[in-house]
Amino acid sequence: MIKTGLFFGSFNPIHIGHMAIANYMLEFSDIDQLWFVISPQNPLKAKLTLLADYHRLELARKAVDDDDRFRISDIEFSMPKPSYTIDTLAYLSEKYPDNEFYLIMGADGLKTFHHWKNSQLIKEKYHRLVYPRPGISSEEISAHVNITLMEAPKIEISSSFIRKSIREEKDIRYFLPERTYQYIKEMHFYEK
């Protein structure tokens, strides 16, 4: 079995925090590869500032470049909206029977996990690799089952910070992978 971590997100935009977490998961867990699953719409979040799907997909492709440990997945683009993690997991498990899928998520996601569609089934069937997030204690995390708390460094960079900084005309080139930053500048994304 190929142990495959699935890192879901809107990646609006993908930034160095995402890349550092992905790299950490590959190096400090048992997974063999990591797939970034670009989500068209998180049912628990507003769509206000969401860049078009294909642009976020291209930003992620530019971030990963040619690092073959990573894969960019647009699987949810062709699935019913809004997309639900359990549906994607079921589809991928059926399509790739030689892969054992792990769900990669931030500890802050555990607070709303009980609202996820079929959360109990996810807990039972898929192991979760959880990275720490500010404001979530290890006691809160340990109350959950079938998870491994990864002691990844806490990275307090968010996509909303990136978007806000671009609107304010700040030079944030070192917060983004180089090719991603260049694409954002060329396309004038997030400027208004």
N, C-alpha and C positions, 0 to 999 in steps of 0.2 A: 504493500500500500504506500502511495505517495502522500505524505503528510502535508496538507496544503492549508495555509492560513488564509482566511478571507477577511480582508480589511474593507468593510463597507463604509461609504460616506458620500456626501455630495461633492466633496473636494472642490470647494467654491471660493478660492482656488486651492489646489494642492500646494503645500509649503514644506519648509525644511523640518518642521515638527513632525509631519506625517512621514517624511522620508526617514527621519531618525528613529521613530517608533517601528517602522517597517523593518529597518536594518537591525534594530535591537531584537525584534521577534525572531528574525532568521538566525541570528548569531547566538541567542541565549535561550532558545526553546528547541523542541524536537522537530519543528516543521522543516520541510525540505524546500518549500517554495512559498511565495506569498502573492496572492492576487488582490489587486485593488479593484473593488467592485464599485463602479461609479453609479450612484443611485439617482434616478431622475427626480424623485420627490419622496422625501421622508414624510410619512403620514403624520408624524408628531411635530413637524416644523412648518412654518409659513414659507411660501415660495417667493417672497418679496424681492430678494436681491439675487435670485438664482440665475446664473449664466446659462445659456442654452446648453443642452446635453452634449452636443458634439464639440463645443468649445471646451467644456470641462474635461471631456475625454481626451482632446488634443493636448490640453495643459498637462494632464497626467502622463500621457505618452512621452511628452517632452521631458518630464521630470525623471521618468524611469530610464529614458534614453535606450541604451542597449545593454542594460544590466539584466542578464538572463535569469536571475533569481526571482525577478518580478514579472508579473503579467498584468495587463490592464484588461478588465472585463466590462463589456457593455451589455451583459446578459439581461439586465433589468430594463434596458431600453425597449426590448421587444415583449416584455411581460405586462400584464394589466396594471394600470395605475390606480391608486398608489401602490408602490411595490412593498411587499412584506418579506422580511428576512426568511421566514419559514418556507415560503413558496420558492424563493431563490435557492435555499439550501436543498429542498426536496428535488428541484429540477437538476441542480448541479450533481447531486448524489446519484441520480438516475443516469445522467449523461456521462458522468465520469466515475464508473464503478471501481476503478483502481485507485481513486483518491479518497483519503480520509480527511474530511473537512473540519477545520477548527475555526471558531468564530473569534476574531480579534476585536476587542472593544475597550473603550475607556471606562474607568470605574464610575464615572458620572452617569453612564448609560444604565447602570444597575438600579438607579433610583426609579427609573421609569420602565424597567424591564417587564414588570408585571402587566404593563399596558400593551406589550407587544402581542401581536396575533400568535396564538399557540405557544406562548412563552414556556409553558410547562414541558411541552414536547421538545422545544429547543434545548432546555436544561437537561432533559433526559438523554437526548440523542447526540448532541454536539458539545464537545468540550469547548470552553471559553477561555481564551488567554486574555487576561485583563491587565491593562496598564494603569498606573496611578494617575489620578487627576486631582487638582487642588480642591480642598474642601470635602474630600471623601476619606473617611478613616479606614484603617485596615480591619477594624471590628465590623464595620458595615459591610465590607467586602466578604469577610469570612462567614457571614450569615448565609451566603449563597452556596449552592452545590455545583459540582462539576465545573469548577473554575480553577485556574492557576493564576495567582497574582504574580505578575512579572515585575520585578523591581527595577523597571526602566526609569531613567532619570525623568523627573517631571519637567515637561516643556510647556511653558505658558504662552505659546503662540497660537493664535486662532485665525481662522479664515476671516472672521468678522474684523479682527484687528488689521489684517492685510487690506481688506476692502476699504476700511475707514482711512487708513494711512494713504492709500492711493488717491482717494477722494480729496484728501488734504494736501496732496502733491508732495508727500514725503518720499525721500529716496530709501526704498526698502529692499534694494537688490539682494542683500545678503540673507533675507528671510525666505527667499524662494530659490528653487533650483535655477541655475543660470538660463537654460533654454526656456523654461516656463516664464521667467521674468521677462525675457526678450519678447516672447509671444504676447504677453499681457501689454507691454509697452507698444508694440507694433499695432495691436488691435484696439488700443485705447480702452481696454476693459476696466470697469469699476471706477472710471474717472468721474462719473456723475451719479 
